[in-house]
């Protein structure tokens, strides 16, 4: 089992709850999971992990958080190679378009996205279960 970085930004706690569920799923599957705030992760950090989960809620007009998360994402997405990556986050309006844009950006930069999970507002039981499943998938 590998070491999984679960990198996230959360404004209200919804995406943080999802990050914790991804961590729980990975740990239950035997992996070592590390929860990391987006401000504390960079391209140099990426080499020490076998898989990644990135979490960010929809902000503004369906975009990633622009002060901490987007700059970090732009710096690391080219360093992920073929390692498995999951994307997750919450939203409060629209239909989750930010996740489709994020997934397209990732794919366009060669990121191996294995799964995405979104939750409207606070994650319900189904979204928590999807996050745990994502953690298990990343654990291999």
Backbone as CSV, one residue per row, in Angstrom:
resi,resn,N_x,N_y,N_z,CA_x,CA_y,CA_z,C_x,C_y,C_z
1,UNK,0.837,-1.175,0.000,0.000,0.000,0.000,0.882,1.238,0.000
2,UNK,0.393,2.258,-0.657,1.188,3.465,-0.779,0.806,4.550,0.206
3,UNK,1.398,5.692,-0.037,1.150,6.874,0.763,0.323,7.839,-0.087
4,UNK,-0.817,8.262,0.446,-1.755,9.094,-0.301,-1.813,10.488,0.305
5,UNK,-1.658,11.497,-0.546,-1.813,12.889,-0.126,-3.252,13.305,-0.404
6,UNK,-3.933,13.787,0.614,-5.292,14.316,0.461,-5.176,15.810,0.710
7,UNK,-5.129,16.557,-0.390,-4.858,17.987,-0.366,-6.171,18.719,-0.600
8,UNK,-6.517,19.639,0.294,-7.828,20.280,0.160,-7.828,21.716,0.658
9,UNK,-8.846,22.444,0.234,-9.170,23.775,0.744,-10.649,23.745,1.084
10,UNK,-11.001,24.261,2.248,-12.404,24.249,2.670,-12.742,25.563,3.344
11,UNK,-13.809,26.201,2.890,-14.233,27.457,3.488,-15.275,27.275,4.577
12,UNK,-16.146,26.281,4.412,-17.253,26.080,5.352,-17.147,24.779,6.138
13,UNK,-16.219,23.925,5.770,-16.067,22.633,6.426,-16.637,21.481,5.620
14,UNK,-17.406,21.765,4.573,-18.004,20.692,3.772,-16.939,19.880,3.034
15,UNK,-16.011,20.562,2.382,-14.957,19.849,1.659,-13.990,19.186,2.631
16,UNK,-13.797,19.780,3.794,-12.964,19.141,4.822,-13.583,17.823,5.284
17,UNK,-14.905,17.798,5.439,-15.582,16.552,5.823,-15.385,15.490,4.749
18,UNK,-15.409,15.915,3.493,-15.173,14.980,2.396,-13.734,14.465,2.433
19,UNK,-12.783,15.351,2.712,-11.371,14.951,2.808,-11.181,13.912,3.907
20,UNK,-11.837,14.126,5.034,-11.739,13.157,6.133,-12.295,11.798,5.727
21,UNK,-13.376,11.789,4.947,-13.962,10.522,4.491,-13.037,9.816,3.496
22,UNK,-12.374,10.578,2.608,-11.396,9.979,1.692,-10.272,9.346,2.511
23,UNK,-9.804,10.063,3.511,-8.746,9.539,4.390,-9.192,8.265,5.095
24,UNK,-10.416,8.267,5.621,-10.933,7.068,6.296,-10.945,5.869,5.354
25,UNK,-11.420,6.072,4.116,-11.474,4.977,3.153,-10.097,4.443,2.811
26,UNK,-9.144,5.349,2.623,-7.773,4.927,2.295,-7.143,4.169,3.454
27,UNK,-7.345,4.664,4.658,-6.773,4.026,5.851,-7.371,2.648,6.075
28,UNK,-8.688,2.535,5.913,-9.349,1.232,6.062,-8.852,0.227,5.037
29,UNK,-8.407,0.734,3.881,-7.882,-0.152,2.838,-6.400,-0.453,3.028
30,UNK,-5.809,0.080,4.096,-4.427,-0.243,4.408,-3.384,0.752,3.949
31,UNK,-3.809,1.867,3.379,-2.854,2.873,2.915,-2.540,3.862,4.031
32,UNK,-1.457,4.572,3.851,-1.121,5.670,4.750,-1.657,6.941,4.099
33,UNK,-2.589,7.621,4.760,-3.192,8.830,4.217,-2.758,10.042,5.013
34,UNK,-2.457,11.121,4.304,-2.046,12.356,4.962,-2.944,13.497,4.491
35,UNK,-3.655,14.129,5.432,-4.487,15.295,5.145,-3.602,16.535,5.133
36,UNK,-3.680,17.318,4.042,-2.801,18.475,3.877,-3.624,19.668,3.386
37,UNK,-3.506,20.794,4.063,-4.148,22.010,3.575,-3.437,22.460,2.301
38,UNK,-4.205,22.979,1.351,-3.648,23.383,0.059,-2.474,24.342,0.201
39,UNK,-2.520,25.234,1.175,-1.442,26.208,1.364,-0.131,25.548,1.768
40,UNK,-0.200,24.314,2.252,0.989,23.612,2.732,1.524,22.567,1.755
41,UNK,1.023,22.559,0.515,1.429,21.554,-0.466,2.016,22.263,-1.680
42,UNK,3.068,21.684,-2.257,3.673,22.275,-3.455,4.249,21.184,-4.346
43,UNK,4.797,21.585,-5.462,5.319,20.626,-6.439,6.421,19.752,-5.845
44,UNK,7.218,20.297,-4.958,8.283,19.503,-4.334,7.694,18.407,-3.452
45,UNK,6.525,18.649,-2.889,5.875,17.676,-2.007,5.362,16.458,-2.770
46,UNK,5.034,16.638,-4.029,4.339,15.605,-4.801,5.121,14.310,-4.959
47,UNK,6.417,14.370,-4.976,7.209,13.172,-5.266,7.105,12.095,-4.192
48,UNK,6.704,12.437,-2.998,6.680,11.470,-1.914,5.414,10.646,-1.797
49,UNK,4.520,10.742,-2.770,3.219,10.060,-2.669,2.960,9.175,-3.878
50,UNK,2.195,8.107,-3.647,1.857,7.185,-4.728,0.504,7.511,-5.358
51,UNK,-0.321,8.317,-4.667,-1.633,8.702,-5.178,-2.058,9.997,-4.495
52,UNK,-3.050,10.655,-5.088,-3.483,11.952,-4.591,-4.991,12.083,-4.654
53,UNK,-5.540,12.830,-3.700,-6.922,13.294,-3.771,-6.856,14.796,-3.544
54,UNK,-7.460,15.551,-4.435,-7.501,17.001,-4.315,-8.940,17.431,-4.120
55,UNK,-9.169,18.264,-3.105,-10.521,18.707,-2.802,-10.637,20.210,-2.744
56,UNK,-11.635,20.738,-3.455,-11.881,22.179,-3.462,-13.347,22.412,-3.799
57,UNK,-14.017,23.288,-3.042,-15.407,23.595,-3.374,-15.489,24.521,-4.582
58,UNK,-16.678,24.591,-5.152,-16.944,25.560,-6.207,-16.985,26.945,-5.578
59,UNK,-16.362,27.888,-6.234,-16.337,29.260,-5.742,-16.832,30.180,-6.854
60,UNK,-17.292,31.363,-6.473,-17.661,32.379,-7.458,-18.522,31.831,-8.563
61,UNK,-18.064,32.009,-9.785,-18.823,31.522,-10.943,-18.306,30.152,-11.372
62,UNK,-18.427,29.174,-10.438,-18.034,27.790,-10.725,-16.544,27.663,-11.054
63,UNK,-15.705,28.153,-10.153,-14.254,28.038,-10.311,-13.654,27.500,-9.013
64,UNK,-12.396,27.071,-9.081,-11.657,26.661,-7.891,-11.315,27.898,-7.059
65,UNK,-11.095,27.707,-5.767,-10.688,28.805,-4.898,-9.403,29.401,-5.473
66,UNK,-9.374,30.727,-5.648,-8.342,31.369,-6.456,-7.098,31.853,-5.707
67,UNK,-7.138,31.962,-4.388,-6.006,32.510,-3.648,-4.986,31.441,-3.248
68,UNK,-5.468,30.319,-2.729,-4.567,29.253,-2.281,-4.630,28.018,-3.169
69,UNK,-5.851,27.558,-3.474,-5.966,26.272,-4.153,-5.537,26.338,-5.620
70,UNK,-6.075,27.265,-6.390,-5.761,27.323,-7.825,-4.265,27.470,-8.083
71,UNK,-3.556,28.383,-7.376,-2.102,28.464,-7.615,-1.370,27.160,-7.281
72,UNK,-1.772,26.504,-6.185,-1.151,25.220,-5.828,-1.428,24.191,-6.924
73,UNK,-2.694,24.093,-7.360,-3.077,23.134,-8.403,-2.269,23.378,-9.679
74,UNK,-2.164,24.638,-10.089,-1.413,24.957,-11.306,0.048,24.550,-11.184
75,UNK,0.605,24.659,-9.980,2.012,24.308,-9.771,2.258,22.807,-9.742
76,UNK,1.271,22.021,-9.274,1.527,20.585,-9.097,0.958,19.689,-10.191
77,UNK,-0.038,20.127,-10.932,-0.714,19.214,-11.865,0.224,18.604,-12.899
78,UNK,1.247,19.324,-13.288,2.199,18.782,-14.252,3.204,17.816,-13.648
79,UNK,3.205,17.677,-12.325,4.169,16.825,-11.625,3.574,15.481,-11.208
80,UNK,2.299,15.263,-11.486,1.618,14.080,-10.955,1.836,12.825,-11.791
81,UNK,2.233,13.001,-13.038,2.505,11.863,-13.903,1.316,10.938,-14.032
82,UNK,1.575,9.651,-13.999,0.499,8.660,-14.170,-0.072,8.187,-12.834
83,UNK,0.338,8.813,-11.743,-0.178,8.404,-10.433,-1.692,8.657,-10.379
84,UNK,-2.442,7.772,-9.718,-3.897,7.963,-9.638,-4.262,9.198,-8.821
85,UNK,-5.272,9.917,-9.333,-5.729,11.158,-8.713,-7.249,11.149,-8.625
86,UNK,-7.769,11.538,-7.473,-9.199,11.751,-7.303,-9.453,13.225,-7.048
87,UNK,-10.581,13.731,-7.539,-10.975,15.117,-7.331,-12.300,15.124,-6.581
88,UNK,-12.445,16.018,-5.612,-13.695,16.073,-4.859,-13.958,17.488,-4.369
89,UNK,-15.213,17.764,-4.032,-15.560,19.055,-3.470,-17.058,19.260,-3.384
90,UNK,-17.429,20.322,-2.710,-18.836,20.646,-2.525,-19.199,21.895,-3.321
91,UNK,-20.486,22.078,-3.515,-20.984,23.253,-4.224,-22.325,23.644,-3.620
92,UNK,-22.728,24.884,-3.855,-23.976,25.349,-3.279,-24.949,25.884,-4.299
93,UNK,-24.552,25.955,-5.521,-25.406,26.452,-6.591,-24.964,25.788,-7.885
94,UNK,-25.735,25.950,-8.925,-25.389,25.316,-10.194,-25.507,23.806,-10.089
95,UNK,-24.914,23.133,-11.009,-25.025,21.683,-11.043,-23.698,20.959,-10.971
96,UNK,-22.656,21.636,-10.527,-21.358,20.986,-10.428,-20.464,21.193,-11.635
97,UNK,-20.736,22.238,-12.406,-19.953,22.498,-13.618,-18.469,22.685,-13.335
98,UNK,-18.150,23.242,-12.142,-16.737,23.465,-11.824,-15.959,22.153,-11.826
99,UNK,-16.598,21.053,-11.427,-15.896,19.775,-11.394,-15.594,19.287,-12.807
100,UNK,-16.537,19.483,-13.721,-16.280,19.080,-15.116,-15.125,19.893,-15.705
101,UNK,-15.105,21.202,-15.427,-14.011,22.055,-15.909,-12.681,21.632,-15.297
102,UNK,-12.708,21.323,-13.997,-11.492,20.899,-13.291,-10.990,19.572,-13.853
103,UNK,-11.898,18.638,-14.062,-11.519,17.332,-14.613,-10.934,17.488,-16.022
104,UNK,-11.537,18.359,-16.829,-11.015,18.605,-18.177,-9.622,19.215,-18.124
105,UNK,-9.413,20.163,-17.210,-8.097,20.776,-17.041,-7.074,19.717,-16.649
106,UNK,-7.449,18.860,-15.716,-6.549,17.796,-15.272,-6.184,16.878,-16.436
107,UNK,-7.196,16.413,-17.159,-6.952,15.501,-18.284,-6.077,16.163,-19.347
108,UNK,-6.311,17.440,-19.588,-5.521,18.169,-20.572,-4.068,18.336,-20.166
109,UNK,-3.771,18.133,-18.897,-2.409,18.231,-18.392,-1.830,16.865,-18.037
110,UNK,-2.456,15.798,-18.544,-1.921,14.461,-18.372,-2.179,13.829,-17.019
111,UNK,-3.081,14.421,-16.213,-3.373,13.875,-14.896,-4.267,12.644,-15.039
112,UNK,-3.945,11.590,-14.316,-4.684,10.329,-14.346,-5.839,10.377,-13.331
113,UNK,-6.938,11.032,-13.704,-8.087,11.162,-12.808,-8.863,9.845,-12.814
114,UNK,-8.926,9.199,-11.655,-9.602,7.912,-11.543,-11.043,8.046,-11.055
115,UNK,-11.363,9.181,-10.406,-12.710,9.361,-9.890,-12.920,10.805,-9.461
116,UNK,-14.186,11.243,-9.503,-14.568,12.540,-8.959,-15.778,12.343,-8.056
117,UNK,-15.877,13.176,-7.023,-17.014,13.139,-6.110,-17.437,14.571,-5.820
118,UNK,-18.733,14.858,-5.965,-19.249,16.173,-5.606,-20.406,16.016,-4.628
119,UNK,-20.592,17.050,-3.810,-21.694,17.062,-2.854,-22.329,18.440,-2.870
120,UNK,-23.655,18.475,-2.865,-24.363,19.742,-2.772,-24.429,20.124,-1.303
121,UNK,-23.738,21.217,-0.958,-23.620,21.694,0.424,-22.882,20.646,1.272
122,UNK,-23.380,20.385,2.476,-22.735,19.395,3.350,-22.904,18.005,2.744
123,UNK,-21.846,17.203,2.750,-21.961,15.865,2.168,-22.945,14.996,2.951
124,UNK,-23.865,14.363,2.220,-24.800,13.436,2.852,-24.143,12.060,2.948
125,UNK,-24.894,11.093,3.449,-24.333,9.747,3.633,-23.821,9.156,2.329
126,UNK,-24.542,9.404,1.228,-24.120,8.865,-0.064,-22.795,9.481,-0.505
127,UNK,-22.633,10.804,-0.332,-21.386,11.465,-0.720,-20.228,11.004,0.164
128,UNK,-20.484,10.819,1.450,-19.441,10.306,2.351,-19.008,8.912,1.905
129,UNK,-19.968,8.067,1.544,-19.644,6.715,1.063,-18.828,6.783,-0.227
130,UNK,-19.162,7.727,-1.128,-18.396,7.881,-2.370,-16.972,8.329,-2.066
131,UNK,-16.823,9.214,-1.090,-15.480,9.670,-0.706,-14.661,8.534,-0.113
132,UNK,-15.297,7.722,0.739,-14.588,6.565,1.291,-14.184,5.602,0.176
133,UNK,-15.059,5.407,-0.797,-14.740,4.536,-1.938,-13.579,5.109,-2.734
134,UNK,-13.537,6.435,-2.884,-12.418,7.069,-3.562,-11.120,6.765,-2.824
135,UNK,-11.142,6.891,-1.506,-9.946,6.566,-0.719,-9.486,5.142,-0.926
136,UNK,-10.441,4.208,-0.953,-10.111,2.790,-1.180,-9.523,2.595,-2.571
137,UNK,-10.087,3.271,-3.576,-9.561,3.172,-4.941,-8.133,3.672,-4.998
138,UNK,-7.863,4.802,-4.369,-6.518,5.358,-4.379,-5.515,4.485,-3.633
139,UNK,-6.022,3.754,-2.640,-5.156,2.847,-1.889,-4.682,1.679,-2.731
140,UNK,-5.427,1.412,-3.804,-5.039,0.350,-4.717,-5.513,-0.976,-4.269
